[in-house]
Amino acid sequence: MEFPHLDGHIVKVQRDKVTWPGARLRKKDEGMPSLENNNRKGMLIITFDVEFPKTEMSDEQKKQIIEILQQQDIKPKAYNGL
């Protein structure tokens, strides 16, 4: 995925893992400029807000999601938003 930075350049982000709501990713040298040396930049921390469908899914869509997310050895737990 790509998004525009505050200064206008494009920041590219790639995730090879499952991205959960609230996941954070650090991008070195993409943050705010240093006060002492404006040629150095800090760490940009990206927090993901995962958006889920708001409409009902068809039985076929539900079946596909179940197949993709099949994980018998992992027990589900509640996410509290923090």
PDB file of N, CA, C and O in Angstrom:
ATOM      1  N   MET A   1       0.846  -1.173   0.000  1.00  0.00           N
ATOM      2  CA  MET A   1       0.000   0.000   0.000  1.00  0.00           C
ATOM      3  C   MET A   1       0.888   1.232   0.000  1.00  0.00           C
ATOM      4  O   MET A   1       2.032   1.188   0.452  1.00  0.00           O
ATOM      5  N   GLU A   2       0.366   2.296  -0.496  1.00  0.00           N
ATOM      6  CA  GLU A   2       1.088   3.566  -0.552  1.00  0.00           C
ATOM      7  C   GLU A   2       0.192   4.681  -0.012  1.00  0.00           C
ATOM      8  O   GLU A   2      -1.031   4.633  -0.141  1.00  0.00           O
ATOM      9  N   PHE A   3       0.826   5.680   0.593  1.00  0.00           N
ATOM     10  CA  PHE A   3       0.076   6.859   1.035  1.00  0.00           C
ATOM     11  C   PHE A   3       0.981   8.068   0.988  1.00  0.00           C
ATOM     12  O   PHE A   3       2.200   7.938   1.106  1.00  0.00           O
ATOM     13  N   PRO A   4       0.386   9.270   0.814  1.00  0.00           N
ATOM     14  CA  PRO A   4       1.205  10.486   0.762  1.00  0.00           C
ATOM     15  C   PRO A   4       1.640  10.914   2.168  1.00  0.00           C
ATOM     16  O   PRO A   4       0.846  10.906   3.109  1.00  0.00           O
ATOM     17  N   HIS A   5       2.910  11.284   2.287  1.00  0.00           N
ATOM     18  CA  HIS A   5       3.465  11.797   3.548  1.00  0.00           C
ATOM     19  C   HIS A   5       3.069  13.263   3.669  1.00  0.00           C
ATOM     20  O   HIS A   5       2.584  13.846   2.699  1.00  0.00           O
ATOM     21  N   LEU A   6       3.261  13.865   4.827  1.00  0.00           N
ATOM     22  CA  LEU A   6       2.921  15.279   5.027  1.00  0.00           C
ATOM     23  C   LEU A   6       3.671  16.192   4.065  1.00  0.00           C
ATOM     24  O   LEU A   6       3.138  17.225   3.659  1.00  0.00           O
ATOM     25  N   ASP A   7       4.908  15.828   3.690  1.00  0.00           N
ATOM     26  CA  ASP A   7       5.673  16.674   2.772  1.00  0.00           C
ATOM     27  C   ASP A   7       5.385  16.360   1.303  1.00  0.00           C
ATOM     28  O   ASP A   7       5.975  16.971   0.412  1.00  0.00           O
ATOM     29  N   GLY A   8       4.480  15.406   1.046  1.00  0.00           N
ATOM     30  CA  GLY A   8       4.062  15.121  -0.324  1.00  0.00           C
ATOM     31  C   GLY A   8       4.677  13.886  -0.954  1.00  0.00           C
ATOM     32  O   GLY A   8       4.132  13.372  -1.931  1.00  0.00           O
ATOM     33  N   HIS A   9       5.807  13.382  -0.427  1.00  0.00           N
ATOM     34  CA  HIS A   9       6.384  12.182  -1.039  1.00  0.00           C
ATOM     35  C   HIS A   9       5.552  10.949  -0.663  1.00  0.00           C
ATOM     36  O   HIS A   9       4.820  10.962   0.326  1.00  0.00           O
ATOM     37  N   ILE A  10       5.673   9.913  -1.448  1.00  0.00           N
ATOM     38  CA  ILE A  10       4.877   8.705  -1.260  1.00  0.00           C
ATOM     39  C   ILE A  10       5.633   7.722  -0.359  1.00  0.00           C
ATOM     40  O   ILE A  10       6.806   7.429  -0.590  1.00  0.00           O
ATOM     41  N   VAL A  11       4.946   7.220   0.665  1.00  0.00           N
ATOM     42  CA  VAL A  11       5.498   6.215   1.566  1.00  0.00           C
ATOM     43  C   VAL A  11       4.900   4.870   1.169  1.00  0.00           C
ATOM     44  O   VAL A  11       3.681   4.728   1.071  1.00  0.00           O
ATOM     45  N   LYS A  12       5.767   3.883   0.940  1.00  0.00           N
ATOM     46  CA  LYS A  12       5.313   2.546   0.563  1.00  0.00           C
ATOM     47  C   LYS A  12       5.398   1.633   1.779  1.00  0.00           C
ATOM     48  O   LYS A  12       6.393   1.624   2.504  1.00  0.00           O
ATOM     49  N   VAL A  13       4.328   0.863   1.985  1.00  0.00           N
ATOM     50  CA  VAL A  13       4.253  -0.055   3.118  1.00  0.00           C
ATOM     51  C   VAL A  13       3.909  -1.435   2.582  1.00  0.00           C
ATOM     52  O   VAL A  13       2.991  -1.598   1.778  1.00  0.00           O
ATOM     53  N   GLN A  14       4.667  -2.428   3.046  1.00  0.00           N
ATOM     54  CA  GLN A  14       4.378  -3.799   2.660  1.00  0.00           C
ATOM     55  C   GLN A  14       4.342  -4.651   3.912  1.00  0.00           C
ATOM     56  O   GLN A  14       5.250  -4.589   4.741  1.00  0.00           O
ATOM     57  N   ARG A  15       3.283  -5.454   4.049  1.00  0.00           N
ATOM     58  CA  ARG A  15       3.161  -6.384   5.179  1.00  0.00           C
ATOM     59  C   ARG A  15       3.049  -7.791   4.635  1.00  0.00           C
ATOM     60  O   ARG A  15       2.245  -8.057   3.742  1.00  0.00           O
ATOM     61  N   ASP A  16       3.851  -8.689   5.170  1.00  0.00           N
ATOM     62  CA  ASP A  16       3.796 -10.090   4.773  1.00  0.00           C
ATOM     63  C   ASP A  16       3.039 -10.928   5.795  1.00  0.00           C
ATOM     64  O   ASP A  16       2.824 -12.124   5.596  1.00  0.00           O
ATOM     65  N   LYS A  17       2.645 -10.296   6.875  1.00  0.00           N
ATOM     66  CA  LYS A  17       1.931 -10.988   7.951  1.00  0.00           C
ATOM     67  C   LYS A  17       0.466 -10.569   7.938  1.00  0.00           C
ATOM     68  O   LYS A  17       0.073  -9.656   7.211  1.00  0.00           O
ATOM     69  N   VAL A  18      -0.330 -11.249   8.749  1.00  0.00           N
ATOM     70  CA  VAL A  18      -1.718 -10.841   8.949  1.00  0.00           C
ATOM     71  C   VAL A  18      -1.707  -9.502   9.672  1.00  0.00           C
ATOM     72  O   VAL A  18      -0.962  -9.325  10.636  1.00  0.00           O
ATOM     73  N   THR A  19      -2.522  -8.561   9.221  1.00  0.00           N
ATOM     74  CA  THR A  19      -2.601  -7.243   9.839  1.00  0.00           C
ATOM     75  C   THR A  19      -3.871  -7.167  10.677  1.00  0.00           C
ATOM     76  O   THR A  19      -4.973  -7.260  10.137  1.00  0.00           O
ATOM     77  N   TRP A  20      -3.733  -7.001  11.960  1.00  0.00           N
ATOM     78  CA  TRP A  20      -4.870  -6.938  12.866  1.00  0.00           C
ATOM     79  C   TRP A  20      -5.142  -5.488  13.231  1.00  0.00           C
ATOM     80  O   TRP A  20      -4.264  -4.638  13.083  1.00  0.00           O
ATOM     81  N   PRO A  21      -6.367  -5.189  13.713  1.00  0.00           N
ATOM     82  CA  PRO A  21      -6.667  -3.816  14.122  1.00  0.00           C
ATOM     83  C   PRO A  21      -5.712  -3.357  15.217  1.00  0.00           C
ATOM     84  O   PRO A  21      -5.494  -4.065  16.200  1.00  0.00           O
ATOM     85  N   GLY A  22      -5.153  -2.182  15.040  1.00  0.00           N
ATOM     86  CA  GLY A  22      -4.216  -1.623  16.022  1.00  0.00           C
ATOM     87  C   GLY A  22      -2.768  -2.027  15.797  1.00  0.00           C
ATOM     88  O   GLY A  22      -1.894  -1.602  16.553  1.00  0.00           O
ATOM     89  N   ALA A  23      -2.484  -2.840  14.773  1.00  0.00           N
ATOM     90  CA  ALA A  23      -1.099  -3.239  14.489  1.00  0.00           C
ATOM     91  C   ALA A  23      -0.276  -2.003  14.159  1.00  0.00           C
ATOM     92  O   ALA A  23      -0.778  -1.056  13.554  1.00  0.00           O
ATOM     93  N   ARG A  24       0.984  -2.016  14.558  1.00  0.00           N
ATOM     94  CA  ARG A  24       1.870  -0.878  14.300  1.00  0.00           C
ATOM     95  C   ARG A  24       3.075  -1.322  13.497  1.00  0.00           C
ATOM     96  O   ARG A  24       3.589  -2.428  13.664  1.00  0.00           O
ATOM     97  N   LEU A  25       3.509  -0.436  12.627  1.00  0.00           N
ATOM     98  CA  LEU A  25       4.669  -0.685  11.781  1.00  0.00           C
ATOM     99  C   LEU A  25       5.573   0.533  11.871  1.00  0.00           C
ATOM    100  O   LEU A  25       5.094   1.666  11.819  1.00  0.00           O
ATOM    101  N   ARG A  26       6.860   0.313  12.004  1.00  0.00           N
ATOM    102  CA  ARG A  26       7.826   1.414  12.085  1.00  0.00           C
ATOM    103  C   ARG A  26       8.562   1.548  10.758  1.00  0.00           C
ATOM    104  O   ARG A  26       8.987   0.556  10.167  1.00  0.00           O
ATOM    105  N   LYS A  27       8.706   2.795  10.296  1.00  0.00           N
ATOM    106  CA  LYS A  27       9.465   3.090   9.074  1.00  0.00           C
ATOM    107  C   LYS A  27      10.597   4.039   9.463  1.00  0.00           C
ATOM    108  O   LYS A  27      10.363   5.195   9.815  1.00  0.00           O
ATOM    109  N   LYS A  28      11.837   3.526   9.392  1.00  0.00           N
ATOM    110  CA  LYS A  28      13.006   4.318   9.746  1.00  0.00           C
ATOM    111  C   LYS A  28      13.215   5.448   8.735  1.00  0.00           C
ATOM    112  O   LYS A  28      13.017   5.259   7.534  1.00  0.00           O
ATOM    113  N   ASP A  29      13.608   6.600   9.219  1.00  0.00           N
ATOM    114  CA  ASP A  29      13.921   7.783   8.398  1.00  0.00           C
ATOM    115  C   ASP A  29      12.732   8.323   7.615  1.00  0.00           C
ATOM    116  O   ASP A  29      12.921   8.975   6.587  1.00  0.00           O
ATOM    117  N   GLU A  30      11.510   8.066   8.080  1.00  0.00           N
ATOM    118  CA  GLU A  30      10.310   8.619   7.440  1.00  0.00           C
ATOM    119  C   GLU A  30       9.547   9.545   8.386  1.00  0.00           C
ATOM    120  O   GLU A  30       8.510  10.091   8.010  1.00  0.00           O
ATOM    121  N   GLY A  31      10.050   9.727   9.608  1.00  0.00           N
ATOM    122  CA  GLY A  31       9.361  10.549  10.599  1.00  0.00           C
ATOM    123  C   GLY A  31       9.693  12.033  10.466  1.00  0.00           C
ATOM    124  O   GLY A  31      10.145  12.487   9.415  1.00  0.00           O
ATOM    125  N   MET A  32       9.468  12.767  11.526  1.00  0.00           N
ATOM    126  CA  MET A  32       9.699  14.211  11.550  1.00  0.00           C
ATOM    127  C   MET A  32      11.201  14.506  11.543  1.00  0.00           C
ATOM    128  O   MET A  32      11.990  13.709  12.050  1.00  0.00           O
ATOM    129  N   PRO A  33      11.599  15.652  10.970  1.00  0.00           N
ATOM    130  CA  PRO A  33      13.013  16.037  10.972  1.00  0.00           C
ATOM    131  C   PRO A  33      13.510  16.300  12.396  1.00  0.00           C
ATOM    132  O   PRO A  33      12.745  16.710  13.269  1.00  0.00           O
ATOM    133  N   SER A  34      14.796  16.056  12.611  1.00  0.00           N
ATOM    134  CA  SER A  34      15.428  16.297  13.899  1.00  0.00           C
ATOM    135  C   SER A  34      15.550  17.805  14.144  1.00  0.00           C
ATOM    136  O   SER A  34      15.751  18.575  13.205  1.00  0.00           O
ATOM    137  N   LEU A  35      15.427  18.223  15.410  1.00  0.00           N
ATOM    138  CA  LEU A  35      15.590  19.644  15.750  1.00  0.00           C
ATOM    139  C   LEU A  35      17.038  20.092  15.593  1.00  0.00           C
ATOM    140  O   LEU A  35      17.299  21.226  15.191  1.00  0.00           O
ATOM    141  N   GLU A  36      17.988  19.200  15.911  1.00  0.00           N
ATOM    142  CA  GLU A  36      19.400  19.537  15.834  1.00  0.00           C
ATOM    143  C   GLU A  36      19.929  19.504  14.398  1.00  0.00           C
ATOM    144  O   GLU A  36      20.776  20.317  14.027  1.00  0.00           O
ATOM    145  N   ASN A  37      19.428  18.568  13.597  1.00  0.00           N
ATOM    146  CA  ASN A  37      19.923  18.387  12.229  1.00  0.00           C
ATOM    147  C   ASN A  37      18.741  18.040  11.337  1.00  0.00           C
ATOM    148  O   ASN A  37      18.269  16.903  11.342  1.00  0.00           O
ATOM    149  N   ASN A  38      18.262  19.012  10.571  1.00  0.00           N
ATOM    150  CA  ASN A  38      17.055  18.781   9.772  1.00  0.00           C
ATOM    151  C   ASN A  38      17.289  17.847   8.578  1.00  0.00           C
ATOM    152  O   ASN A  38      16.354  17.569   7.827  1.00  0.00           O
ATOM    153  N   ASN A  39      18.530  17.358   8.391  1.00  0.00           N
ATOM    154  CA  ASN A  39      18.796  16.352   7.362  1.00  0.00           C
ATOM    155  C   ASN A  39      18.517  14.940   7.879  1.00  0.00           C
ATOM    156  O   ASN A  39      18.439  13.992   7.097  1.00  0.00           O
ATOM    157  N   ARG A  40      18.368  14.807   9.196  1.00  0.00           N
ATOM    158  CA  ARG A  40      18.042  13.506   9.794  1.00  0.00           C
ATOM    159  C   ARG A  40      16.560  13.462  10.103  1.00  0.00           C
ATOM    160  O   ARG A  40      15.972  14.455  10.531  1.00  0.00           O
ATOM    161  N   LYS A  41      15.959  12.296   9.880  1.00  0.00           N
ATOM    162  CA  LYS A  41      14.537  12.128  10.183  1.00  0.00           C
ATOM    163  C   LYS A  41      14.355  10.996  11.175  1.00  0.00           C
ATOM    164  O   LYS A  41      15.161  10.068  11.242  1.00  0.00           O
ATOM    165  N   GLY A  42      13.291  11.092  11.934  1.00  0.00           N
ATOM    166  CA  GLY A  42      13.001  10.092  12.957  1.00  0.00           C
ATOM    167  C   GLY A  42      12.210   8.914  12.414  1.00  0.00           C
ATOM    168  O   GLY A  42      12.152   8.673  11.208  1.00  0.00           O
ATOM    169  N   MET A  43      11.607   8.194  13.339  1.00  0.00           N
ATOM    170  CA  MET A  43      10.844   6.994  13.041  1.00  0.00           C
ATOM    171  C   MET A  43       9.381   7.377  12.803  1.00  0.00           C
ATOM    172  O   MET A  43       8.784   8.103  13.598  1.00  0.00           O
ATOM    173  N   LEU A  44       8.817   6.885  11.713  1.00  0.00           N
ATOM    174  CA  LEU A  44       7.392   7.062  11.449  1.00  0.00           C
ATOM    175  C   LEU A  44       6.693   5.809  11.948  1.00  0.00           C
ATOM    176  O   LEU A  44       7.051   4.700  11.551  1.00  0.00           O
ATOM    177  N   ILE A  45       5.702   5.972  12.815  1.00  0.00           N
ATOM    178  CA  ILE A  45       4.955   4.836  13.335  1.00  0.00           C
ATOM    179  C   ILE A  45       3.574   4.853  12.690  1.00  0.00           C
ATOM    180  O   ILE A  45       2.819   5.816  12.828  1.00  0.00           O
ATOM    181  N   ILE A  46       3.260   3.774  11.985  1.00  0.00           N
ATOM    182  CA  ILE A  46       1.988   3.639  11.273  1.00  0.00           C
ATOM    183  C   ILE A  46       1.110   2.689  12.074  1.00  0.00           C
ATOM    184  O   ILE A  46       1.526   1.573  12.385  1.00  0.00           O
ATOM    185  N   THR A  47      -0.110   3.125  12.412  1.00  0.00           N
ATOM    186  CA  THR A  47      -1.068   2.276  13.113  1.00  0.00           C
ATOM    187  C   THR A  47      -2.188   1.925  12.140  1.00  0.00           C
ATOM    188  O   THR A  47      -2.788   2.808  11.528  1.00  0.00           O
ATOM    189  N   PHE A  48      -2.463   0.639  12.003  1.00  0.00           N
ATOM    190  CA  PHE A  48      -3.467   0.168  11.056  1.00  0.00           C
ATOM    191  C   PHE A  48      -4.845   0.134  11.691  1.00  0.00           C
ATOM    192  O   PHE A  48      -5.008  -0.335  12.817  1.00  0.00           O
ATOM    193  N   ASP A  49      -5.832   0.631  10.967  1.00  0.00           N
ATOM    194  CA  ASP A  49      -7.234   0.545  11.349  1.00  0.00           C
ATOM    195  C   ASP A  49      -7.889  -0.347  10.303  1.00  0.00           C
ATOM    196  O   ASP A  49      -8.193   0.102   9.198  1.00  0.00           O
ATOM    197  N   VAL A  50      -8.106  -1.608  10.654  1.00  0.00           N
ATOM    198  CA  VAL A  50      -8.642  -2.578   9.705  1.00  0.00           C
ATOM    199  C   VAL A  50     -10.143  -2.396   9.609  1.00  0.00           C
ATOM    200  O   VAL A  50     -10.849  -2.430  10.618  1.00  0.00           O
ATOM    201  N   GLU A  51     -10.628  -2.203   8.392  1.00  0.00           N
ATOM    202  CA  GLU A  51     -12.054  -1.989   8.167  1.00  0.00           C
ATOM    203  C   GLU A  51     -12.698  -3.276   7.680  1.00  0.00           C
ATOM    204  O   GLU A  51     -12.231  -3.896   6.725  1.00  0.00           O
ATOM    205  N   PHE A  52     -13.765  -3.665   8.342  1.00  0.00           N
ATOM    206  CA  PHE A  52     -14.482  -4.881   7.986  1.00  0.00           C
ATOM    207  C   PHE A  52     -15.743  -4.530   7.202  1.00  0.00           C
ATOM    208  O   PHE A  52     -16.257  -3.419   7.334  1.00  0.00           O
ATOM    209  N   PRO A  53     -16.252  -5.461   6.385  1.00  0.00           N
ATOM    210  CA  PRO A  53     -17.478  -5.189   5.614  1.00  0.00           C
ATOM    211  C   PRO A  53     -18.654  -4.882   6.538  1.00  0.00           C
ATOM    212  O   PRO A  53     -18.786  -5.484   7.603  1.00  0.00           O
ATOM    213  N   LYS A  54     -19.497  -3.956   6.131  1.00  0.00           N
ATOM    214  CA  LYS A  54     -20.648  -3.572   6.925  1.00  0.00           C
ATOM    215  C   LYS A  54     -21.929  -4.261   6.459  1.00  0.00           C
ATOM    216  O   LYS A  54     -22.975  -4.121   7.091  1.00  0.00           O
ATOM    217  N   THR A  55     -21.849  -4.993   5.372  1.00  0.00           N
ATOM    218  CA  THR A  55     -23.020  -5.684   4.835  1.00  0.00           C
ATOM    219  C   THR A  55     -22.916  -7.177   5.139  1.00  0.00           C
ATOM    220  O   THR A  55     -21.848  -7.680   5.488  1.00  0.00           O
ATOM    221  N   GLU A  56     -24.026  -7.865   5.003  1.00  0.00           N
ATOM    222  CA  GLU A  56     -24.034  -9.313   5.205  1.00  0.00           C
ATOM    223  C   GLU A  56     -23.260  -9.995   4.089  1.00  0.00           C
ATOM    224  O   GLU A  56     -23.304  -9.566   2.936  1.00  0.00           O
ATOM    225  N   MET A  57     -22.558 -11.050   4.438  1.00  0.00           N
ATOM    226  CA  MET A  57     -21.828 -11.823   3.443  1.00  0.00           C
ATOM    227  C   MET A  57     -22.686 -12.995   2.980  1.00  0.00           C
ATOM    228  O   MET A  57     -23.517 -13.516   3.723  1.00  0.00           O
ATOM    229  N   SER A  58     -22.465 -13.384   1.758  1.00  0.00           N
ATOM    230  CA  SER A  58     -23.186 -14.542   1.228  1.00  0.00           C
ATOM    231  C   SER A  58     -22.604 -15.807   1.857  1.00  0.00           C
ATOM    232  O   SER A  58     -21.525 -15.774   2.449  1.00  0.00           O
ATOM    233  N   ASP A  59     -23.326 -16.919   1.724  1.00  0.00           N
ATOM    234  CA  ASP A  59     -22.833 -18.185   2.263  1.00  0.00           C
ATOM    235  C   ASP A  59     -21.511 -18.579   1.609  1.00  0.00           C
ATOM    236  O   ASP A  59     -20.632 -19.126   2.275  1.00  0.00           O
ATOM    237  N   GLU A  60     -21.361 -18.309   0.319  1.00  0.00           N
ATOM    238  CA  GLU A  60     -20.122 -18.629  -0.396  1.00  0.00           C
ATOM    239  C   GLU A  60     -18.960 -17.792   0.142  1.00  0.00           C
ATOM    240  O   GLU A  60     -17.863 -18.317   0.334  1.00  0.00           O
ATOM    241  N   GLN A  61     -19.186 -16.497   0.387  1.00  0.00           N
ATOM    242  CA  GLN A  61     -18.145 -15.635   0.942  1.00  0.00           C
ATOM    243  C   GLN A  61     -17.737 -16.104   2.340  1.00  0.00           C
ATOM    244  O   GLN A  61     -16.551 -16.126   2.669  1.00  0.00           O
ATOM    245  N   LYS A  62     -18.715 -16.475   3.157  1.00  0.00           N
ATOM    246  CA  LYS A  62     -18.427 -16.977   4.496  1.00  0.00           C
ATOM    247  C   LYS A  62     -17.580 -18.245   4.422  1.00  0.00           C
ATOM    248  O   LYS A  62     -16.626 -18.403   5.185  1.00  0.00           O
ATOM    249  N   LYS A  63     -17.925 -19.140   3.513  1.00  0.00           N
ATOM    250  CA  LYS A  63     -17.191 -20.386   3.343  1.00  0.00           C
ATOM    251  C   LYS A  63     -15.742 -20.111   2.942  1.00  0.00           C
ATOM    252  O   LYS A  63     -14.821 -20.751   3.450  1.00  0.00           O
ATOM    253  N   GLN A  64     -15.542 -19.152   2.023  1.00  0.00           N
ATOM    254  CA  GLN A  64     -14.186 -18.817   1.583  1.00  0.00           C
ATOM    255  C   GLN A  64     -13.359 -18.240   2.733  1.00  0.00           C
ATOM    256  O   GLN A  64     -12.186 -18.581   2.882  1.00  0.00           O
ATOM    257  N   ILE A  65     -13.954 -17.382   3.534  1.00  0.00           N
ATOM    258  CA  ILE A  65     -13.241 -16.785   4.668  1.00  0.00           C
ATOM    259  C   ILE A  65     -12.870 -17.855   5.687  1.00  0.00           C
ATOM    260  O   ILE A  65     -11.758 -17.856   6.216  1.00  0.00           O
ATOM    261  N   ILE A  66     -13.790 -18.755   5.960  1.00  0.00           N
ATOM    262  CA  ILE A  66     -13.508 -19.845   6.900  1.00  0.00           C
ATOM    263  C   ILE A  66     -12.339 -20.679   6.404  1.00  0.00           C
ATOM    264  O   ILE A  66     -11.471 -21.055   7.193  1.00  0.00           O
ATOM    265  N   GLU A  67     -12.301 -20.975   5.115  1.00  0.00           N
ATOM    266  CA  GLU A  67     -11.208 -21.761   4.548  1.00  0.00           C
ATOM    267  C   GLU A  67      -9.873 -21.012   4.647  1.00  0.00           C
ATOM    268  O   GLU A  67      -8.843 -21.610   4.959  1.00  0.00           O
ATOM    269  N   ILE A  68      -9.898 -19.707   4.381  1.00  0.00           N
ATOM    270  CA  ILE A  68      -8.670 -18.913   4.433  1.00  0.00           C
ATOM    271  C   ILE A  68      -8.142 -18.807   5.857  1.00  0.00           C
ATOM    272  O   ILE A  68      -6.935 -18.891   6.080  1.00  0.00           O
ATOM    273  N   LEU A  69      -9.029 -18.625   6.811  1.00  0.00           N
ATOM    274  CA  LEU A  69      -8.624 -18.371   8.196  1.00  0.00           C
ATOM    275  C   LEU A  69      -8.593 -19.623   9.058  1.00  0.00           C
ATOM    276  O   LEU A  69      -8.467 -19.520  10.278  1.00  0.00           O
ATOM    277  N   GLN A  70      -8.702 -20.777   8.468  1.00  0.00           N
ATOM    278  CA  GLN A  70      -8.737 -22.025   9.217  1.00  0.00           C
ATOM    279  C   GLN A  70      -7.476 -22.177  10.074  1.00  0.00           C
ATOM    280  O   GLN A  70      -6.366 -22.280   9.552  1.00  0.00           O
ATOM    281  N   GLN A  71      -7.669 -22.189  11.403  1.00  0.00           N
ATOM    282  CA  GLN A  71      -6.561 -22.317  12.345  1.00  0.00           C
ATOM    283  C   GLN A  71      -7.052 -23.103  13.554  1.00  0.00           C
ATOM    284  O   GLN A  71      -7.448 -22.506  14.555  1.00  0.00           O
ATOM    285  N   GLN A  72      -7.033 -24.414  13.481  1.00  0.00           N
ATOM    286  CA  GLN A  72      -7.558 -25.237  14.567  1.00  0.00           C
ATOM    287  C   GLN A  72      -6.758 -25.105  15.856  1.00  0.00           C
ATOM    288  O   GLN A  72      -7.325 -25.226  16.941  1.00  0.00           O
ATOM    289  N   ASP A  73      -5.462 -24.860  15.763  1.00  0.00           N
ATOM    290  CA  ASP A  73      -4.625 -24.835  16.951  1.00  0.00           C
ATOM    291  C   ASP A  73      -4.636 -23.498  17.691  1.00  0.00           C
ATOM    292  O   ASP A  73      -3.992 -23.373  18.733  1.00  0.00           O
ATOM    293  N   ILE A  74      -5.350 -22.505  17.180  1.00  0.00           N
ATOM    294  CA  ILE A  74      -5.390 -21.182  17.814  1.00  0.00           C
ATOM    295  C   ILE A  74      -6.786 -20.930  18.365  1.00  0.00           C
ATOM    296  O   ILE A  74      -7.784 -21.084  17.661  1.00  0.00           O
ATOM    297  N   LYS A  75      -6.841 -20.538  19.641  1.00  0.00           N
ATOM    298  CA  LYS A  75      -8.131 -20.243  20.262  1.00  0.00           C
ATOM    299  C   LYS A  75      -8.423 -18.751  20.105  1.00  0.00           C
ATOM    300  O   LYS A  75      -7.550 -17.927  20.377  1.00  0.00           O
ATOM    301  N   PRO A  76      -9.636 -18.388  19.670  1.00  0.00           N
ATOM    302  CA  PRO A  76      -9.955 -16.966  19.506  1.00  0.00           C
ATOM    303  C   PRO A  76     -10.005 -16.244  20.847  1.00  0.00           C
ATOM    304  O   PRO A  76     -10.350 -16.830  21.873  1.00  0.00           O
ATOM    305  N   LYS A  77      -9.649 -14.948  20.819  1.00  0.00           N
ATOM    306  CA  LYS A  77      -9.747 -14.130  22.016  1.00  0.00           C
ATOM    307  C   LYS A  77     -10.331 -12.784  21.639  1.00  0.00           C
ATOM    308  O   LYS A  77     -10.219 -12.353  20.491  1.00  0.00           O
ATOM    309  N   ALA A  78     -10.944 -12.127  22.587  1.00  0.00           N
ATOM    310  CA  ALA A  78     -11.612 -10.849  22.337  1.00  0.00           C
ATOM    311  C   ALA A  78     -10.583  -9.737  22.224  1.00  0.00           C
ATOM    312  O   ALA A  78      -9.575  -9.740  22.932  1.00  0.00           O
ATOM    313  N   TYR A  79     -10.837  -8.793  21.338  1.00  0.00           N
ATOM    314  CA  TYR A  79      -9.993  -7.611  21.163  1.00  0.00           C
ATOM    315  C   TYR A  79     -10.715  -6.440  21.796  1.00  0.00           C
ATOM    316  O   TYR A  79     -11.863  -6.167  21.448  1.00  0.00           O
ATOM    317  N   ASN A  80     -10.069  -5.741  22.720  1.00  0.00           N
ATOM    318  CA  ASN A  80     -10.739  -4.655  23.454  1.00  0.00           C
ATOM    319  C   ASN A  80     -10.494  -3.274  22.871  1.00  0.00           C
ATOM    320  O   ASN A  80     -10.953  -2.282  23.437  1.00  0.00           O
ATOM    321  N   GLY A  81      -9.770  -3.182  21.733  1.00  0.00           N
ATOM    322  CA  GLY A  81      -9.565  -1.907  21.095  1.00  0.00           C
ATOM    323  C   GLY A  81      -8.374  -1.116  21.599  1.00  0.00           C
ATOM    324  O   GLY A  81      -8.115  -0.019  21.105  1.00  0.00           O
ATOM    325  N   LEU A  82      -7.642  -1.643  22.571  1.00  0.00           N
ATOM    326  CA  LEU A  82      -6.479  -0.924  23.107  1.00  0.00           C
ATOM    327  C   LEU A  82      -5.198  -1.471  22.553  1.00  0.00           C
ATOM    328  O   LEU A  82      -4.120  -0.985  22.896  1.00  0.00           O
TER     329      LEU A  82
END
